[in-house]
């Protein structure tokens, strides 16, 4: 399961250490944390939709945790993580009125 949700990318793919540090800092980990926060925020109003998305993520995690887990097999569920992060960003923009015209 750790290889499936590996928080750090492989360092061989990046030429410099500063680029690797930037990708580690602002990479998939931040997106996953935002997605978790977005799903928690939306759970009260959209229990079935959030439950379905979380079940899909749990299914893929279980299947690839039991068989062969690698980061590349996570791509079919990356869009679900992006949806969760977008829900979190939308809630933040509503709360702090980031995109209102003045």
C-alpha positions in Angstrom: 0.0 0.0 0.0 2.9 2.4 0.7 4.2 2.0 -2.8 0.8 2.7 -4.2 0.4 5.9 -2.3 4.1 6.8 -2.3 4.5 10.3 -1.0 7.8 11.1 -2.6 8.5 10.7 -6.3 11.5 8.7 -7.6 14.6 11.0 -7.4 16.0 9.6 -10.7 13.4 11.4 -12.7 14.5 14.9 -11.7 17.8 16.5 -12.6 18.4 18.9 -9.8 17.8 18.6 -6.0 15.9 21.9 -5.9 13.4 20.6 -8.5 13.0 17.4 -6.6 12.5 19.4 -3.3 9.9 21.6 -5.1 8.0 18.5 -6.4 8.1 16.9 -3.0 6.8 20.0 -1.3 4.0 20.9 -3.7 3.3 17.5 -5.2 0.8 14.9 -4.8 0.9 15.0 -0.9 -0.6 18.4 -0.8 -3.3 17.4 -3.3 -4.2 14.3 -1.2 -4.5 16.4 2.0 -6.7 18.9 0.2 -8.8 16.0 -1.1 -9.3 14.5 2.3 -10.3 17.9 3.6 -12.7 18.4 0.7 -14.4 15.0 1.2 -14.7 15.6 5.0 -16.3 19.0 4.3 -18.8 17.6 1.7 -19.7 14.5 3.7 -22.6 16.2 5.6 -24.5 17.3 2.5 -23.4 14.6 0.0 -23.0 11.4 1.9 -23.7 9.0 -0.9 -21.5 10.8 -3.5 -18.6 11.1 -1.2 -19.1 7.5 0.0 -19.0 6.3 -3.6 -15.8 8.1 -4.4 -14.1 7.0 -1.2 -15.2 3.4 -1.9 -13.6 3.5 -5.4 -10.4 4.8 -3.9 -10.4 2.1 -1.2 -11.1 -0.6 -3.8 -8.2 0.4 -6.0 -5.9 0.7 -2.9 -6.9 -2.7 -1.7 -6.6 -4.5 -5.0 -3.1 -3.0 -5.7 -2.0 -3.4 -2.1 -2.7 -7.1 -2.2 -1.3 -7.7 -5.7 1.3 -5.3 -7.0 1.3 -1.7 -5.9 3.1 0.9 -7.9 2.5 4.6 -8.4 1.6 4.2 -12.0 -1.4 2.1 -11.1 -2.8 5.0 -9.1 -3.6 7.0 -12.2 -7.1 5.8 -12.7 -8.1 7.3 -9.3 -6.1 10.5 -9.5 -9.1 12.3 -10.9 -11.0 11.5 -7.7 -8.3 13.0 -5.7 -8.4 16.1 -7.9 -12.2 16.3 -7.4 -11.8 16.2 -3.7 -9.1 18.9 -3.8 -11.4 21.1 -6.0 -14.2 20.7 -3.5 -11.9 21.9 -0.8 -10.7 24.9 -2.9 -14.3 25.8 -3.8 -15.3 25.8 -0.1 -12.3 28.0 0.8 -13.2 30.4 -2.0 -16.8 30.6 -0.7 -15.7 31.1 2.9 -13.1 33.8 2.2 -14.9 35.3 -0.8 -11.8 35.0 -3.0 -13.4 35.5 -6.4 -16.1 38.1 -5.7 -16.2 41.2 -7.7 -15.9 44.4 -5.7 
